[in-house]
């Protein structure tokens, strides 16, 4: 590969003239923005341990009332992007959110897409466009772009969930903003029954739904049972994984980030394909060792870690008796829309 000219090779007078006209020579920076063969990611393999996060989150509940926080969140920031940028990867934001009994986080809507992965507690709910979605551990709840949503808590113990947003990419393109509202009028409760079975969708009078998002809540009980049944029906299958989709379209549940659940059998190790998108792993049940390139992290229930793209990842269930269940978020839909998605294992 040829060496290119450096900025300091240019006369200072010439460089000053460029600066005066808001011009920058490309060739000194070309290898940095388009490195050879694979990107140079800022995203670092990083782990966030729930045992360390929870006490600080509970303390935040004591220090800051919900009225002063609106959303009481501790951001899981990747040091490779610097902490002040509040992002886990180039397109993924992670936050651990706390709602205490009796609290209500007022309705708002925003341009970034968001999901909630429930970590701990019962009795809370998210209302999305008037549809009340109960929160139970492992449930996935969508709050897509532009949709009104609020959080409330009728239970007795703190409820904590993991927020996953495409905020970094929406902020980068200067499209991030929010609007506030009062309490939503409740239209119905979400039980998911009409979309409970994957092969059928409601078609009253032969009409399919034209809603951009057919369902907002994906109960963990159903997802878990699907994975367990797959394992029983296909004992030879090494890779037990499901994708959260829009049941009306068959496409990803949201437009920018992809969401999946995986079951790893007792003692089993699986190697993920080396792909272009960054990934986030969150332990719903069990324990595992996740090796990202040459770094290994021991994860137990509710721990979270992040892997950069173009990086080999291995997951080993560290229990010899029980399966482990992992929630995954990644940037695949964005990469495919941009035409840059790669699977280098094929």
VOKE-577940 format. One record per residue (C-alpha): x, y, z. Coordinates in steps of 0.001 Angstrom, whole numbers, padded with zeros to 6 digits, always signed. Each point is the difference from the previous one (the first is absolute). Last residue first. Layout:
% residues N
XYZ
...
//
This chain:
% residues 346
-019400-017361+004460
+001697+000995+003250
+000585+003532-001285
-003674+000938+000318
-000183+003554-001288
-002610+002763+000126
+001053+003206-001786
-003089+000570-002176
-001254+002893+002133
-003333-001732+000600
+001847-003220+000802
+002312+001729+002491
-002952+001677+001722
-001958-003261+000266
+003115-001789+001377
+000907+002453+002773
-000287-002421+002918
-001991-000897+003097
+000293-003393+001664
-001930-001514+002915
+001633-003071+001525
-001466-003135+001578
+002121-002577+001790
-000762-003699+000153
+000380-001842+003312
+002080-003003+001157
+003646+000421-001006
-000103+003763+000521
+002698+002174-001592
-001938+000382-003261
+002667+001033-002485
-000395+002843-002483
+002625+000695-002655
+000355+003294-001873
+002246+000782-002970
+000202+003735-000841
-001015+001877-003148
-002340+002099+002169
+000779+001081+003524
-001251-002066+002958
-002039+001288+002946
-000782-001467+003405
-002941-000183+002397
-000527-001750+003342
-003606-000715+001049
+000652-003648+000981
+003689-000941+000000
+002732+000876-002476
+003662-001041+000079
+001839+002129-002550
+002806-001148-002300
+002214+002211-002175
+001915-001572-002923
-002483+000787-002793
-003139+000373+002092
-000316-003011+002298
-003314-000279+001850
-000042-002320+002981
-003497-000855+001080
-002457-000007+002864
-003700-000722+000400
-003005+002088-000917
-000613+003330-001752
+003653+000746-000710
+000371+003067-002233
+002234-000038-003079
+000550+003072-002195
+001292-000302-003566
+001941+002137-002498
-000868-000616-003642
+002494-001223-002658
-000211-003739+000515
+002298-002768+001230
-002410-002899+000482
-000629-000971+003608
+001878-002900+001551
-002012-002179+002374
+001128-001776+003167
-002232-002491+001825
+000382-000885+003672
-003769+000050+000562
-001819+001048-003203
+000211+003546-001297
-003305+001780-000601
-000081+003170-002071
-002349+002973-000228
+000145+002578-002790
-000432+003713-000693
+001070+002006-003070
+000596+003749-000055
-000995+002594-002611
-003566-000693-001136
-001655-001724+002935
-001527-003475+000509
+002002-001280-002967
-002063-000962-003039
-002606-002771-000182
-002524+002629-001067
-003020-000566+002229
+001883-001870+002725
+002527+002845+000441
+003053-001977+001042
+002008-001012+003058
+002510-002551-001245
+000467-003478+001448
+003163-001952+000808
+001052-003553+000742
+003336-000652-001743
+001341-003521+000411
-002979-001874-001449
+000319-003769+000419
-002576-000101+002790
-002573+001594-002346
-003454-000490+001522
+001113+000372+003612
+002248+002998-000653
-002652+001651-002145
-002526-000561+002779
+002291+001699+002526
+000526+002952-002348
-003733+000424-000613
-000713-000327+003717
+002429+002819+000730
-001624+002278-002558
-003491-000662+001373
+000940+000550+003663
+002090+003030-001014
-003096+001883-001125
+000508+002064-003200
-001808+003315+000528
-000516+002712-002646
-001947-001761-002708
-001015+000793-003581
+002426+002839-000577
-000453+001951-003266
-003761-000451+000355
-001602-001052-003294
-001575-003126+001470
-001126-002599-002489
-003532+000012-001397
-001769-003248-000911
-003168+001034+001863
+002033-000011+003214
+003534-001267-000806
+001819-000729+003269
+003434-001633-000416
+000951-003680-000232
+003180-002080-000172
+001799+001460+002991
-002612-000739+002634
-000478+002567+002783
-000883+002839-002365
-003650+000378+001017
+000860-000917+003566
+002567+002735+000540
-001522+000824+003383
+000202+003764-000389
-002635+001947+001885
-002266+002387-001838
-000718+003633-000886
+001509+001802+002995
-000054+003756-000384
+003562+001191+000300
+001202+002153+002886
+001297+003395-001046
+002282+000707-002930
+003629+000738-000814
+001858+000156-003312
+003456-001358-000830
+002917+000724-002353
+002707-001845-001967
+000317+000563-003755
+003485+001514-000173
+001467-002930-002009
+002291-000782+002932
-002877+000180+002505
-001943-002648-001931
+003138-002168-000200
+000797+000318+003699
-003669-000334+001109
-000640-003459-001487
-001413-000949+003387
+000265-002901+002452
-001398+000578+003493
+000672-002702+002589
-002615-000354+002734
-000354+000414+003726
-003126-000257+002146
+000150+000908+003686
-002394-001897+002302
-003644+000504+001008
-001980+000113-003228
-002113+002602-001804
+002895+001496-002003
-000385+002238-003042
+001937+000654-003198
-001006+002229-002921
-000059-000295-003774
-001079+002039-003013
+001295-001364-003297
+002279+002048-002280
+002691-002640-000387
-000816-003349+001519
-000648-000780+003664
+000321-003776-000066
-000274-002258+003045
+002089-003158+000448
-000892-002145+003010
+002855-001723+001829
-001266+000810+003468
-003590+001209-000051
-001353+003373-001117
-003686+000413-000829
-000765+001758-003307
-002855+002512+000049
-001011+001057-003512
-000826+003718-000236
+002679+000765-002598
+002497-001956+002109
-000716-000334+003729
+002902-001538+001863
-000702-002012+003132
+001296-000652+003479
-001246-002588+002472
+002893-002429+000001
+003759+000206+000552
+003270-000616-001842
+001651+000212-003410
-002716+000980-002475
+001384+000590-003494
-001441+003331-001167
+000237+001060-003625
+000640+003373-001597
-000110+001649-003429
+001474+003514-000117
-002416+002736-001194
-001635+000696+003321
-003276-000325+001853
-001042+001024+003471
-002366-001148+002687
+000865+000637+003608
+002080-002385+002163
-002374-001059+002775
+001137-001143+003415
-002097-001946+002481
+002614-002679+000572
+003430+001029-001341
+001064+000062-003636
+003668-000536-000845
+001644+000049-003434
+003242-001630-001189
+001132+001699-003196
+001479-001216-003258
+000491+002016-003212
+000826-001810-003231
+001041+001465-003387
+003762+000571+000266
+000213-002293+003008
-000863+000164+003700
-000755+003717-000094
-000049+002772+002581
+002236+002478-001861
+001325+001255+003349
+001475-003413+000775
+002512-000024-002850
-000819-002029-003155
+002480-002727+000911
-001071+000363+003617
-003416-001502-000847
-002747+001585+002068
-002728-001893+001840
-002215+002979+000867
-001574+000174+003450
-003653+000906-000375
-002728+001705+002004
-002305+001232-002790
-001861+003197+000900
+002980+000746+002274
-001130+002858+002222
-003610-001179+000260
+001275-003580+000472
+001676+001033+003239
+003827+000081-000016
+002178-001080+002922
-001941-002990+001304
-000749-001402-003442
+003613+000665-000999
+000970-002154+002973
-002044-002851-001481
+001869+000482-003286
+003364+000027+001749
-000880-003187+001871
-001220-001636-003240
+002998+000801-002223
+002726-001946+001797
-001957-003241+000324
-001255+000577-003536
+003487-000273-001438
+000739+002090-003081
+002482-001611-002405
+001946+001588-002862
+001541-001152-003274
+000920+003345-001498
-001872+002034-002609
+002385+002440-001679
+000218-002380-002925
+002862+000001-002522
-001869-001255-003045
+001122-002988-002094
+002142-000699-003102
+001975+003279-000168
-001058+003077+001990
-002562+002412-001498
-000378+002918+002442
+003536-000300+001335
+001659-000942-003282
-001464+003107-001643
+001064+002451+002726
+003156+001484-001597
-001588-000416-003474
-003190+001950+000644
+001270+003591+000141
-002384+002118+002111
-001863+003154-001102
-001869+002524+002114
+001266+002883-002226
+002240+001490+002708
+001129-003500+000929
+001230-000628-003550
+001962+003274-000050
+001562-000889+003365
+001111-003351-001367
+001594+001704-003022
+001905+002469+002190
+001095-002855+002248
+001583-001764-002956
-001266-003584-000490
+002059-002960+001180
-001472+000524+003488
-003339-001258-001283
+001523-003280-001057
+000329-001422-003526
-001080-003558-000596
+001936-003208+000496
-000878-002627-002592
-001381-003374+001039
//
